[in-house]
Amino acid sequence: MAKAKKQETNSKPGVRISFVKALLILVGADLVLLLAPGVGLLNSLFYIGDLISWSALVIGLVLLVLGFKGVFGKA
């Protein structure tokens, strides 16, 4: 009777995606796409002031950076 081969360990570690970081990426992308000054989807339909548009753009970019900074973790 032949002996069973030992199972080899997986050399690649598993990847965990943080739910909160992925949510930050989605919210940041939505803010940028909807309220970007001059090209945002809501700005093309409605008049939204420059103060709101630029602040939403900056907040959206900050959320994107924070989300992409730690979205992937080791399992």
Secondary structure, 3 states (H helix, E strand, C coil): CCCCCCCCCCCCCCEEECHHHHHHHHHHHHHHHHHCCCCCHHHHHCCCCHHHHHHHHHHHHHHHHHHHHCCEEEC
